[in-house]
Structure formats: C-alpha cells, structure tokens
Amino acid sequence: MFEGKVVAITGATGGIGRGIAEMFLAEGAKVAISDYKTCETTGKEIGASAYICDVSVESSVQKFISDVEADLGEIDIYVSNAGVGDGNGRYVGGGSNEGWQRSWDINVMGSVYAARDLMPKWVERGSGRFVITASAAGLLNQIGSASYSCTKHAAVSFAESIQIEHGANGIKANCICPQYVRSALTEGMAMAESSKDGFLEPKDVADALKASIEKDEFYVFSHPIVHEYFKHRAHAPDEYLQGMGKLKQKVGRPFGKPKST
Ligand SMILES: NC(=O)c1ccc[n+]([C@@H]2O[C@H](COP(=O)([O-])OP(=O)(O)OC[C@H]3O[C@@H](n4cnc5c(N)ncnc54)[C@H](O)[C@@H]3O)[C@@H](O)[C@H]2O)c1
C-alpha cells in the first residue's frame, strides 16, 4: 500500500515520529524526516533522508517541502508530528505568554503552514494524505497543561477541517490521539509510567496508524480506551468533568513545580 510513496515527517528525531518513519520504511516508502535541529544520525540509522525544519517558521516548512519534492518527488503523505507540551503551574492559565505562543506555533501553525503549501498541489493532483499527531488531550484534556490541551484540541479540529474541506478532492486526513507513549516528551513523567491505560511504545502508535489507514478511519486510537472516553464525554459531559476533576485531585501537579506562576 505504501510501496514507493513519498512520506515527509516532522519532529522525527526520536519518539513517535521515528516510529512512524520506521513503519513507512518497512512498507517500502521513501521517507524524509525532519526536526528543528539536525536529525541526520536518526536518518542514517533508519535509512531516511534527513532535513532541518522548524515547524513554527513558515519559510522553514516551505523549504522542507520543496527540498523533499526536489530530492524524492511529490509528497504523498505528510505527517505533522512535531509537538511540545509543558506544565502551566499551579493555576490554570499559568505559564508564560511565550510558552503558550510556542505551543500554538508548533502544535497548530506547523500543520497550517504545511497544509497551506501542499493543498493546492494535492487538490490539483486529486490525492494526498495529511496526518496530524494530535493527542488524547485534543479530545479529552491534559491535566496540568491547559496550553497543551487547548492547542491539541485545535490540532484535532484542523485535521477534521482538512477531511471536511478536501475529502471530495481525493485527500485524506488522519488524526492520531494517543495517551502516554514512551518518548523524550514523557521521560520521567510519573503519570505516564503509572497510567492504568498503558504506556505504549512509538511502534504501537505507528502500527495503529497503518491499521487506521488500511481501514480508512480518520481517528487513530492507539489506546482504544480513548475512543470510549471520547464517547463518554459526548454522552455525559458533566459526569466526564467530575471524573477528570477527581483525577486531578489524585495526581496533583503532574508536571512538578510551576515554572512561571
Ligand atoms: N509521548 C506521548 O505520550 C504523546 C501522547 C500524545 C501525543 N503526543 C504527540 O506526539 C508527537 C511526538 O511527540 P513524542 O512523544 O514522540 O516526543 P518527542 O519529544 O520525541 O517528539 C517531538 C519532536 O518535536 C520536535 N520539535 C519540537 N519543537 C519543534 C519545532 N519548532 N520544529 C520542529 N520540530 C520540533 C522535537 O525536537 C522532537 O523531536 C507530539 O506532537 C506530541 O504532542 C505524544
């Protein structure tokens, strides 16, 4: 299904991005990985072309896309995977304005810049797949980080918009919504290690993406329980909020000491 396809992935030095790159490589795709700092070592290790791309800067995203097109050919699948998250401190709305802006620029605008460049070409061609690594926090919530929750909700919404606006043009979107996955992002996070819903490996998420594409499903529920929580939130929103509130009391401040409140 992916033999010879050109796949471009952001934020792929390690973690989920690298896992997705390895999955597509194993399927015979030509894979380009990028990160805001060099990811050449990863590229050499797994056999992917490596690029530098800061997804919060539109010209950097445009350069990544045009370099990949020049080196490997037209992009068939773009995986907007780069993401950041940190705690907002003791009070909701805490954290610096710069931190909130950074989350918005990376978690949301990184996808917007890429879609803005790719969509006209894909609509003309009548095909293309845009994958966004959002999070379960984009459907539910990330306790202790409203900036992560808000921007990941926006990421889910943007993925939906791609499907709604351009599905009829032959374009597909996927939205990956994991809970905790082993990566630099979750390193040392006690809440991840002890999650009753499972602490997945990046490969599990990549395999779930492959399965969702094969089944033609928009959402990638690498933790199937997230789908159940999502349905519960829709059917019983007050009960869901009470449950999350209780969980908050139990876990306290999962990101530790506040940085800026
Ligand atoms: N690990 C989890 O539990 C989990 C759960 C749900 C969603 N996610 C999402 O998965 C994605 C991948 O995260 P991960 O868990 O593999 O962690 P990770 O830290 O290994 O990957 C994130 C990558 O984004 C890169 N990055 C940061 N700022 C960037 C920028 N400005 N431009 C380009 N790249 C940038 C980082 O260098 C890093 O390589 C993120 O979007 C994250 O929010 C992770």
The ligand as a Gaussian input file, in Angstrom:
#p B3LYP/6-31G(d) Opt

LIG

0 1
 N        4.546000      10.819000      24.136000
 C        3.257000      10.920000      24.405000
 O        2.793000      10.419000      25.435000
 C        2.335000      11.622000      23.450000
 C        0.959000      11.439000      23.611000
 C        0.103000      12.089000      22.752000
 C        0.595000      12.864000      21.729000
 N        1.939000      13.039000      21.589000
 C        2.415000      13.885000      20.494000
 O        3.268000      13.114000      19.680000
 C        4.132000      13.981000      18.954000
 C        5.545000      13.447000      19.049000
 O        5.988000      13.536000      20.379000
 P        6.844000      12.416000      21.097000
 O        6.058000      11.940000      22.235000
 O        7.373000      11.440000      20.124000
 O        8.010000      13.282000      21.752000
 P        9.400000      13.764000      21.154000
 O        9.836000      14.853000      22.047000
 O       10.291000      12.611000      20.905000
 O        8.999000      14.340000      19.725000
 C        8.657000      15.683000      19.487000
 C        9.617000      16.197000      18.454000
 O        9.235000      17.517000      18.056000
 C       10.438000      18.237000      17.857000
 N       10.196000      19.675000      17.870000
 C        9.999000      20.499000      18.928000
 N        9.886000      21.766000      18.502000
 C        9.977000      21.729000      17.151000
 C        9.912000      22.714000      16.139000
 N        9.752000      24.008000      16.430000
 N       10.049000      22.313000      14.846000
 C       10.243000      21.013000      14.543000
 N       10.317000      20.036000      15.447000
 C       10.171000      20.392000      16.735000
 C       11.356000      17.776000      18.969000
 O       12.712000      18.073000      18.688000
 C       11.065000      16.293000      19.000000
 O       11.942000      15.571000      18.149000
 C        3.942000      15.369000      19.569000
 O        3.096000      16.132000      18.743000
 C        3.274000      15.069000      20.885000
 O        2.497000      16.143000      21.359000
 C        2.818000      12.423000      22.426000

